[in-house]
Every structure is written in C-alpha cells, then in structure tokens.
Amino acid sequence: MSEQSLIPVPSGNAGLGRGTFEPDGRQVSAGRCIEWLQQGWELFKKNPGIWIALVVILAVILIFLAFIPFIGSLASNLLLPVFIGGLMLGCHSLAQGGQLGIDTLFAGFKRNTGNLVLVGLLYLVGTIVIVGVVFLILLLTVGGAFLSSGGNVTPGGAFLMMLTGGALIVILIALLLAVPLMMAFYFAPPLVVLRDVAPFDAMKASFSACLKNFLPFLIYGVIGFVLCLIAAIPFGLGFLVLGPVLIGAGYASYMDIFE
C-alpha cells in the first residue's frame, strides 16, 4: 500500500481537513475500496492497543445505554455521531503523525458537539419516519388482506396471511428507505468535525458522495460483510481488530472522496 495518502498536506481551507476540499465529493474508481481497508489497517497498526481499548469502551457505553428504557436509546442515537466524530479526529491525528489516546473517543465533545448531536437528531427523525411508513404499510396490508377475505378471517389471521405473502415486500421497502438515510449519515460526522459543515448540508453532501460512488461502496459493503462473518467466528473477538480497521477505512474513504 502506498503511504502517500497518509502524508499531511497543507490546507488553505477552513476546518481541520487537508488538501483541496471537495464540498460535493468526487467520484473514485471501484478499486479504491480496497485501498480504504488497507489504510484502515495501517492506521490500526500505528497504535493497536489504544484502538482495541477504544472499541471496548464504546461498546460498553452503548450496551449500558441500551439497558436504559427510552432515554438510553435516545441518547445512543444523539451521541453516536459525537463518538464517531472523536474517532475521526483520532484518525486524522494518526494520519498526520500525531497521537491516539483514550480521550480520543470523547474528542467530539470538545469540537462542534452541537452540530454532531444535530446529525444524530436528523438521523433519529429519519429513522422514526421510516418506521412510521413501514408500520403504515403493514396496517394497510393487513387491512387489505382482511377485506379481501370478505371478513372471513380474524385480524390476526390476516396478519399471518400478510406475513406469508407480503413480508418480503415490506422488508424491501424498509431497506429502500433505510439505505438513503445511511448514505446521508455515513460522511456527516467527519464533514462536521473536520470541515465545520452544517449538519443538514453535511448529510446532503454525504448522500451525494455515496450516490456518486455507488459501485465502490457496493463492493466495500460485500467485502465488509464477509469480514464481519469472519470476525464473528472466534466469539466475536475479531471485531476488536475489524472495528478499528473499519473506522480507519471510513476516514480513508472520506479523505479520498472529499479531500
């Protein structure tokens, strides 16, 4: 792998980024996704002990929040972009020859915290809308099954009929709605924390960049899925390495497309 992309480049643009900033992102070749993973591995090798500790701490925090009814789920959605922002700052520091520490995970609480939380809020609102739409489709489907039977089945029976005949359609609709939301979220934290982009603008730019690079991300997703299966084999311990690598790959993809 070439180290050239990890060498700092003086920047005349606003924010902490380096090089020439591309606000809408640029299109890259499909094979670049391999380079992202390689760069993620290189960043991990710079300080593997701290990376593993960061993944464990973040997992513990998220698991703890998951046990708090309602408030925990809300907090997880709002704070996740803040944690991701801190990790992006850590990647940026390593890429420029700097250090990585435990406090890296909380660096997002010191820079553009409000905007990072707003990214989480926008993502949460989008998720609620998607869940609402899917629930409405389920109601209409169950109602349609009940009416088409002439009232000869119970609503529960109509629901079972829907599961056997329309579940796949509902799942596909849910994915169709969820994928654009994930595309809008993917680059938003680094755009906010590294380039001071406003939350809504960051999500628009993220969606546009992912759409431009659909093929690289499709290949990246397939490779990532296979790696996750492999990481899960030894009692999930592989994620202690794969997690940091994917975080570094996310930073590398941001730099490749936006910087």
BATI-314249 format. One record per residue: x, y, z of N, C-alpha, C, CB in turn. Coordinates in pm, whole numbers, padded with zeros to 5 digits, always signed. Glycine has a CB too. Example, Ala and Ser with C-alpha at 12.3 -4.5 7.8 and 13.67 -1.06 7.14 Angstrom:
2
+01319-00569+00780+01230-00450+00780+01320-00330+00780+01131-00447+00905+01285-00225+00708+01367-00106+00714+01290+00003+00787+01408-00060+00572
***
This chain:
259
+00083-00120+00000+00000+00000+00000+00086+00125+00000-00094+00001+00120+00048+00224-00073+00121+00350-00074+00089+00430+00049+00088+00429-00200+00193+00491+00112+00172+00575+00229+00144+00720+00191+00293+00568+00321+00142+00748+00064+00131+00886+00020+00005+00952+00073+00133+00893-00131-00108+00877+00075-00233+00935+00116-00238+00963+00264-00346+00845+00077-00140+00910+00343-00136+00934+00486-00040+01046+00523-00099+00808+00558+00023+01107+00423+00115+01217+00449+00038+01348+00454+00227+01223+00342+00056+01430+00560-00019+01554+00570+00008+01650+00454+00013+01621+00700-00096+01716+00411-00086+01815+00304-00134+01948+00358-00169+01772+00179-00056+02057+00345-00100+02186+00394-00233+02225+00333+00004+02292+00365-00320+02284+00413-00453+02319+00366-00480+02466+00384-00559+02238+00440-00539+02526+00283-00579+02665+00293-00727+02680+00317-00540+02740+00169-00799+02566+00333-00943+02567+00353-00976+02573+00500-01006+02444+00289-01103+02604+00531-01148+02609+00669-01151+02469+00727-01286+02676+00679-01148+02462+00860-01159+02334+00927-01024+02266+00943-01252+02244+00850-01028+02141+00986-00907+02066+01014-00861+01980+00898-00927+01980+01135-00937+01978+00790-00904+01893+00676-00773+01933+00613-01014+01898+00574-00730+01854+00516-00604+01883+00448-00628+01870+00299-00489+01790+00496-00545+01936+00221-00561+01927+00077-00673+02017+00029-00589+01784+00035-00721+01993-00092-00828+02073-00152-00962+02008-00122-00806+02087-00306-01046+02080-00054-01175+02027-00012-01273+02024-00128-01232+02109+00104-01338+01909-00147-01442+01893-00249-01577+01888-00179-01418+01763-00336-01651+01998-00171-01775+02004-00091-01878+01898-00129-01837+02140-00105-01885+01862-00256-01984+01763-00300-01924+01624-00317-02046+01807-00430-01795+01611-00289-01729+01482-00306-01695+01455-00452-01817+01371-00252-01602+01368-00473-01563+01333-00609-01585+01184-00633-01415+01371-00636-01594+01147-00757-01614+01007-00792-01479+00938-00800-01691+00993-00926-01469+00819-00741-01344+00744-00743-01368+00608-00808-01286+00727-00599-01261+00541-00842-01273+00410-00907-01319+00305-00807-01139+00369-00971-01377+00198-00859-01433+00093-00774-01326+00028-00686-01501-00013-00859-01205+00017-00739-01099-00050-00666-01047+00027-00545-00987-00076-00756-01087+00153-00532-01040+00234-00420-01086+00178-00286-01086+00377-00434-01195+00103-00285-01245+00049-00159-01142-00044-00094-01377-00026-00181-01062-00111-00175-00956-00197-00121-00851-00110-00052-00891-00282-00234-00820+00002-00115-00722+00094-00058-00772+00151+00076-00693+00209-00157-00903+00175+00086-00958+00226+00213-00932+00127+00326-01110+00252+00200-00957+00000+00299-00935-00103+00401-00787-00115+00435-00990-00238+00353-00702-00103+00335-00559-00109+00360-00514+00008+00448-00481-00108+00228-00567+00126+00419-00533+00242+00501-00588+00229+00642-00586+00370+00436-00708+00169+00654-00764+00143+00786-00674+00051+00867-00904+00083+00774-00618-00051+00801-00525-00142+00866-00397-00070+00909-00492-00259+00774-00347+00017+00822-00226+00093+00855-00248+00183+00976-00182+00178+00735-00365+00246+00984-00396+00331+01100-00407+00247+01226-00527+00410+01076-00465+00129+01215-00477+00039+01330-00338-00001+01381-00559-00086+01294-00247-00033+01289-00113-00078+01328-00032+00030+01400-00038-00124+01205-00070+00155+01383+00004+00263+01449-00012+00260+01600-00043+00398+01395-00128+00210+01649-00150+00203+01794-00260+00101+01824-00187+00343+01851-00234-00027+01803-00339-00128+01817-00398-00138+01957-00284-00261+01778-00314-00122+02060-00363-00132+02197-00470-00029+02230-00249-00118+02294-00442+00095+02195-00538+00203+02221-00664+00183+02137-00476+00341+02191-00649+00139+02012-00765+00116+01925-00858+00012+01986-00720+00072+01785-00802-00097+02033-00884-00202+02092-00954-00150+02217-00798-00326+02127-00882-00074+02298-00942-00016+02419-01058+00078+02383-00835+00060+02500-01042+00157+02278-01147+00249+02236-01273+00174+02192-01098+00339+02121-01254+00065+02117-01368-00014+02072-01441-00076+02191-01322-00125+01974-01366-00127+02287-01427-00189+02405-01503-00086+02486-01319-00256+02493-01445+00031+02509-01511+00136+02587-01639+00181+02518-01417+00255+02608-01633+00203+02386-01751+00246+02313-01860+00139+02320-01715+00276+02167-01823+00013+02306-01921-00097+02313-01987-00100+02451-01854-00233+02283-01907-00083+02556-01962-00084+02693-02060+00031+02712-01848-00074+02798-02024+00150+02661-02113+00266+02674-02246+00241+02603-02046+00391+02616-02239+00192+02481-02361+00168+02404-02447+00057+02465-02326+00132+02259-02382-00047+02518-02457-00154+02584-02525-00102+02711-02364-00273+02618-02453-00021+02786-02511+00038+02907-02633+00124+02875-02405+00122+02981-02621+00206+02770-02733+00292+02731-02851+00210+02684-02689+00390+02622-02823+00094+02623-02931+00010+02571-03020-00044+02682-02873-00106+02491-02968-00051+02804-03045-00103+02916-03132+00004+02984-02953-00166+03018-03116+00129+02942-03197+00238+02998-03318+00258+02908-03114+00370+03013-03437+00232+02956-03558+00243+02871-03573+00382+02810-03682+00209+02953-03601+00386+02683-03631+00506+02604-03515+00607+02605-03757+00572+02657-03479+00658+02722-03375+00761+02730-03242+00707+02676-03359+00810+02875-03213+00580+02708-03088+00522+02661-03082+00514+02510-03069+00386+02720-03193+00473+02449-03198+00464+02303-03185+00602+02240-03329+00396+02257-03253+00699+02300-03245+00837+02251-03102+00889+02262-03341+00928+02329-03039+00865+02377-02903+00913+02398-02806+00848+02300-02859+00886+02541-02824+00718+02275-02736+00646+02181-02741+00709+02043-02776+00498+02173-02862+00740+01996-02878+00800+01863-02816+00938+01856-03025+00808+01826-02830+01016+01962-02780+01153+01961-02628+01159+01982-02849+01235+02067-02574+01066+02060-02433+01072+02095-02342+00994+02001-02414+01023+02233-02399+00899+01926-02315+00819+01837-02235+00904+01738-02401+00720+01760-02296+01006+01673-02215+01091+01584-02104+01165+01658-02303+01192+01514-02125+01196+01786-02022+01264+01865-01903+01170+01886-02079+01310+02002-01932+01044+01920-01824+00946+01936-01753+00921+01804-01880+00814+01992-01830+00911+01695-01769+00890+01564-01681+01010+01527-01878+00868+01457-01730+01130+01558-01652+01250+01532-01518+01245+01606-01730+01375+01572-01520+01200+01731-01396+01188+01807-01301+01088+01744-01424+01148+01950-01355+00977+01698-01272+00875+01633-01214+00926+01501-01353+00746+01609-01293+01007+01429-01241+01067+01305-01126+01163+01335-01355+01141+01230-01138+01237+01446-01029+01326+01487-00906+01244+01523-01073+01413+01607-00929+01127+01584-00816+01040+01617-00748+00987+01492-00863+00925+01702-00826+00946+01394-00769+00900+01267-00690+01013+01201-00880+00850+01172-00746+01133+01206-00681+01248+01145-00547+01277+01212-00772+01372+01152-00545+01263+01343-00422+01286+01417-00317+01181+01380-00448+01283+01569-00356+01054+01376-00263+00948+01341-00209+00966+01199-00330+00811+01354-00298+01002+01107-00259+01019+00967-00157+01131+00950-00381+01047+00881-00157+01225+01043-00062+01337+01035+00056+01319+01129-00133+01467+01067+00074+01196+01177+00189+01169+01263+00166+01202+01409+00306+01246+01215+00039+01228+01447+00008+01261+01585-00019+01138+01669-00111+01352+01589-00083+01160+01783-00105+01054+01880-00253+01016+01888-00055+01097+02017-00275+00898+01945-00409+00848+01971-00417+00812+02119-00444+00725+01880-00522+00858+02187-00536+00828+02329-00678+00788+02362-00494+00948+02413-00700+00745+02486-00834+00707+02530-00929+00827+02519-00829+00655+02674-00877+00946+02544-00961+01066+02537-01005+01097+02395-00886+01186+02594-00946+01028+02296-00987+01048+02157-01135+01021+02138-00905+00958+02064-01186+00919+02207-01326+00882+02194-01419+00997+02232-01357+00761+02280-01372+01084+02320-01455+01194+02370-01415+01329+02309-01445+01201+02522-01329+01325+02206-01284+01450+02144-01398+01523+02076-01173+01421+02042-01501+01449+02033-01616+01514+01969-01696+01600+02064-01705+01410+01909-01675+01582+02195-01743+01666+02294-01673+01800+02311-01751+01594+02428-01561+01817+02241-01485+01941+02251-01487+02021+02120-01342+01911+02290-01539+01961+02013-01538+02030+01883-01668+02002+01809-01417+01986+01796-01743+02110+01781-01868+02101+01704-01967+02001+01764-01838+02063+01559-01969+01994+01896-02055+01896+01963-02202+01915+01926-02039+01905+02114-02249+02039+01930-02389+02066+01899-02429+02020+01760-02417+02214+01912-02343+02046+01663-02374+02006+01526-02369+01854+01510-02276+02071+01428-02279+01788+01581-02274+01642+01576-02400+01581+01637-02149+01591+01650-02447+01640+01746-02572+01594+01807-02689+01616+01711-02598+01667+01942-02687+01728+01639-02793+01756+01541-02793+01653+01429-02776+01896+01483-02676+01607+01390-02669+01499+01291-02741+01375+01345-02521+01465+01255-02714+01344+01472-02782+01231+01535-02932+01251+01541-02728+01209+01674-02974+01375+01568-03117+01405+01575-03183+01389+01439-03139+01547+01628-03118+01439+01334-03171+01424+01198-03181+01278+01159-03084+01500+01098-03080+01200+01197-03083+01056+01167-03197+00989+01243-02948+00990+01203-03216+01030+01369-03324+00974+01450-03460+01006+01391-03317+01026+01593-03479+01131+01348-03605+01171+01285-03629+01089+01159-03605+01322+01252-03524+01072+01079-03537+00991+00957-03575+00847+00989-03408+00994+00879-03515+00793+01095-03547+00655+01135-03693+00644+01179-03454+00610+01249-03740+00742+01256-03880+00741+01303-03975+00748+01185-03906+00860+01400-03943+00831+01087-04027+00843+00967-04033+00709+00893-03974+00954+00873-03916+00645+00878-03912+00516+00808-03994+00412+00882-03767+00468+00793-03978+00405+01013-04056+00310+01094-04205+00337+01080-04013+00317+01243-04241+00467+01080-04382+00504+01064-04438+00462+00930-04399+00652+01082-04360+00483+00825-04405+00445+00690-04422+00293+00681-04304+00496+00583-04324+00219+00734-04331+00073+00729-04451+00023+00809-04201+00010+00784-04475+00084+00926-04589+00045+01009-04720+00072+00937-04586+00119+01144-04726+00188+00868-04847+00222+00792-04870+00122+00680-04837+00365+00735-04762+00083+00612-04774-00017+00504-04824-00149+00561-04638-00037+00433-04772-00186+00680-04818-00310+00744-04967-00305+00774-04740-00334+00874-05013-00190+00827-05155-00176+00859-05240-00187+00732-05182-00040+00928-05196-00118+00627-05272-00122+00502-05272-00262+00442-05214-00022+00401-05159-00331+00454-05151-00467+00400-05241-00562+00477-05007-00516+00403-05236-00552+00610-05322-00637+00692-05468-00606+00666-05290-00620+00842-05499-00475+00657-05638-00436+00628-05684-00487+00493-05653-00285+00633-05593-00480+00394-05628-00528+00261-05653-00679+00261-05518-00494+00162-05568-00753+00335-05586-00898+00344-05718-00932+00412-05469-00962+00419-05753-00854+00516-05879-00878+00589-06000-00851+00500-05885-00790+00714-05996-00738+00426-06108-00703+00340-06121-00798+00222-06093-00560+00289-06006-00841+00167-06011-00931+00051-06068-01068+00089-05872-00948-00008-06061-01101+00218-06117-01229+00262-06266-01219+00288-06046-01277+00387-06321-01098+00272-06464-01078+00296-06499-01084+00443-06544-01181+00221-06399-01058+00528-06423-01061+00672-06431-01201+00728-06549-00989+00703-06387-01302+00650-06396-01441+00695-06279-01483+00784-06404-01532+00575-06181-01396+00798-06067-01427+00886-06055-01317+00990-05934-01441+00804-05993-01350+01100-05971-01252+01206-05856-01160+01166-05941-01322+01342-05844-01042+01229-05729-00956+01200-05597-01029+01221-05733-00831+01288-05591-01118+01324-05469-01196+01345-05442-01289+01229-05479-01275+01473-05546-01350+01176-05530-01436+01059-05486-01357+00938-05658-01509+01029-05540-01237+00923-05500-01151+00812-05353-01113+00823-05587-01024+00807-05309-01091+00949-05168-01057+00971-05078-01174+00929-05144-01021+01119-05120-01296+00963-05043-01414+00923-05041-01430+00771-05100-01540+00988-05155-01399+00706-05161-01403+00561-05063-01303+00501-05303-01375+00511-05056-01184+00564-04964-01081+00516-04819-01127+00530-04987-00950+00592-04789-01193+00644-04652-01239+00667-04608-01339+00561-04639-01301+00806-04698-01426+00522-04663-01528+00424-04656-01471+00282-04763-01643+00429-04733-01367+00255-04739-01318+00118-04670-01185+00094-04877-01306+00078-04666-01097+00198-04616-00962+00173-04498-00920+00257-04724-00866+00194-04447-01011+00341-04336-00974+00429-04214-00930+00351-04300-01090+00521-04183-01002+00243-04065-00970+00164-04076-00831+00104-04045-01073+00053-04195-00796+00058-04216-00663+00000-04194-00555+00106-04357-00651-00060-04247-00579+00226-04231-00482+00334-04084-00465+00370-04312-00525+00458-04010-00577+00377-03867-00571+00408-03791-00493+00300-03809-00713+00421-03825-00518+00174-03759-00446+00065-03788-00297+00070-03804-00503-00070-03911-00261+00104-03947-00119+00117-03868-00055+00231-04098-00103+00142-03857-00128+00344-03781-00076+00458-03636-00052+00420-03790-00174+00576-03575-00148+00348-03438-00131+00303-03425-00016+00204-03387-00260+00239-03522-00005+00116-03520+00102+00016-03520+00239+00082-03641+00090-00077-03589+00250+00196-03593+00376+00269-03472+00395+00360-03721+00384+00352-03421+00284+00416-03312+00293+00513-03177+00322+00448-03304+00165+00593-03153+00266+00330-03024+00283+00265-02992+00430+00236-03020+00203+00135-03084+00510+00179-03054+00652+00159-03023+00725+00289-03169+00720+00090-03091+00687+00398-03064+00751+00527-02923+00718+00575-03167+00705+00632-02882+00593+00559-02747+00555+00598-02643+00624+00510-02730+00402+00590-02675+00642+00382-02586+00715+00292-02569+00860+00338-02640+00710+00147-02678+00920+00383-02673+01058+00429-02594+01072+00560-02814+01112+00448-02591+00966+00637-02523+00971+00767-02374+00941+00757-02587+00873+00863-02334+00858+00662-02200+00798+00661-02088+00901+00672-02182+00718+00534-02089+01003+00589-01982+01102+00589-02014+01225+00673-01952+01144+00448-02133+01231+00730-02174+01352+00802-02084+01384+00921-02317+01338+00849-02053+01289+01011-01966+01323+01124-01829+01379+01085-01947+01202+01209-01754+01314+00991-01626+01375+00955-01640+01510+00887-01549+01282+00865-01745+01530+00809-01766+01660+00745-01790+01769+00851-01885+01654+00646-01865+01735+00954-01894+01831+01059-01771+01860+01143-02007+01780+01148-01700+01754+01184-01591+01773+01279-01461+01817+01213-01568+01646+01355-01441+01782+01087-01316+01817+01019-01327+01940+00931-01269+01702+00937-01448+01969+00880-01464+02080+00787-01571+02180+00829-01497+02028+00652-01624+02166+00949-01722+02260+01004-01845+02277+00915-01657+02394+01025-01883+02171+00844-02001+02178+00759-02126+02167+00846-02000+02065+00651-02228+02245+00815-02354+02241+00890-02417+02103+00879-02451+02350+00840-02488+02059+00984-02541+01921+00987-02622+01881+00865-02626+01903+01108-02722+01961+00827-02807+01924+00715-02727+01923+00584-02925+02020+00703-02640+02021+00567-02555+02027+00447-02460+01907+00443-02476+02159+00443-02410+01867+00561-02320+01752+00568-02391+01625+00525-02263+01736+00710-02516+01610+00566-02592+01489+00529-02626+01490+00381-02721+01479+00613-02654+01607+00326-02679+01616+00182-02553+01581+00103-02728+01757+00143-02439+01635+00147-02314+01608+00079-02276+01460+00091-02202+01696+00136-02302+01402+00207-02273+01260+00227-02356+01174+00134-02299+01221+00373-02485+01204+00124-02572+01127+00035-02526+01139-00110-02717+01176+00047-02493+01262-00152-02448+01285-00289-02319+01208-00318-02427+01434-00313-02225+01211-00223-02097+01143-00244-02115+00991-00250-01999+01180-00132-02199+00937-00164-02224+00792-00167-02293+00751-00297-02309+00750-00046-02384+00836-00344-02454+00806-00469-02357+00807-00587-02568+00908-00493-02265+00902-00587-02164+00909-00693-02075+00784-00694-02079+01034-00677-02055+00730-00575-01962+00618-00561-02035+00491-00521-01855+00651-00458-02149+00469-00586-02232+00353-00552-02156+00222-00569-02358+00351-00637-02083+00208-00680-02011+00083-00708-01900+00057-00606-01953+00087-00848-01812+00155-00577-01711+00130-00473-01772+00090-00340-01624+00253-00454-01882+00156-00301-01943+00124-00172-02015-00011-00175-02040+00233-00131-02066-00049-00291-02128-00180-00304-02023-00290-00282-02195-00195-00442-01909-00275-00347-01800-00373-00330-01749-00369-00186-01685-00344-00429-01734-00248-00133-01688-00230+00005-01784-00299+00103-01675-00080+00040-01914-00285+00078-02014-00347+00164-02006-00499+00161-02151-00302+00124-01987-00556+00042-01976-00701+00029-01852-00752+00103-01971-00742-00120-01739-00684+00082-01616-00724+00149-01632-00709+00301-01496-00640+00099-01692-00597+00343-01714-00574+00486-01802-00680+00549-01775-00438+00507-01905-00724+00475-01995-00828+00525-01919-00959+00546-02111-00850+00428-01835-00994+00450-01756-01117+00460-01659-01108+00579-01678-01144+00329-01595-00993+00593-01502-00973+00704-01573-00981+00840-01431-00838+00691-01696-00930+00845-01774-00938+00969-01807-01082+01005-01904-00857+00956-01838-01162+00903-01865-01305+00928-01741-01373+00984-01910-01375+00798-01626-01340+00927-01500-01399+00974-01469-01352+01116-01384-01364+00879-01490-01222+01141-01460-01165+01273-01549-01225+01381-01477-01014+01270-01669-01268+01344-01765-01321+01441-01733-01464+01481-01905-01314+01385-01650-01533+01405-01624-01676+01430-01558-01700+01567-01534-01733+01320-01448-01629+01600-01385-01655+01730-01454-01578+01844-01237-01618+01725-01581-01612+01872-01659-01549+01978-01670-01397+01962-01597-01580+02113-01661-01349+01838-01673-01207+01812-01548-01127+01843-01786-01152+01890-01440-01195+01883-01318-01125+01920-01252-01056+01800-01219-01221+01984-01284-01105+01681-01226-01044+01562-01267-00899+01543-01266-01123+01441-01380-00861+01606-01427-00723+01592-01336-00625+01668-01571-00710+01642-01256-00676+01761-01161-00589+01830-01058-00533+01733-01091-00666+01943-01035-00608+01624-00944-00560+01519-01023-00501+01404-00855-00674+01468-01128-00571+01361-01204-00524+01245-01271-00390+01273-01309-00628+01205-01320-00370+01395-01385-00243+01429-01296-00123+01400-01426-00242+01576-01175-00119+01460-01083-00008+01430-01046+00004+01283-00959-00023+01511-01029-00112+01216-00994-00109+01073-01105-00043+00992-00967-00253+01021-01230-00076+01023-01342-00017+00950-01356+00132+00982-01473-00091+00985-01325+00170+01106-01327+00312+01142-01221+00387+01060-01303+00332+01295-01101+00329+01055-00994+00389+00975-01027+00391+00827-00865+00315+00997-01095+00285+00780-01136+00281+00639-01240+00389+00610-01192+00141+00602-01327+00414+00707-01425+00521+00690-01357+00656+00676-01523+00524+00806-01256+00679+00758-01179+00803+00748-01107+00810+00614-01078+00815+00864-01048+00699+00572-00975+00696+00445-01068+00726+00328-00907+00560+00425-01190+00670+00333-01286+00696+00224-01327+00841+00222-01411+00606+00238-01343+00902+00341-01374+01045+00347-01263+01127+00282-01396+01091+00493-01138+01099+00322-01026+01175+00267-01015+01156+00116-00894+01134+00335-01040+01036+00070-01027+01005-00072-01133+01080-00155-01040+00854-00095-01252+01089-00101-01364+01145-00178-01380+01295-00157-01493+01075-00139-01352+01344-00038-01377+01486-00009-01251+01572-00004-01448+01498+00121-01137+01511+00025-01016+01591+00040-00921+01574-00078-00944+01554+00169
***
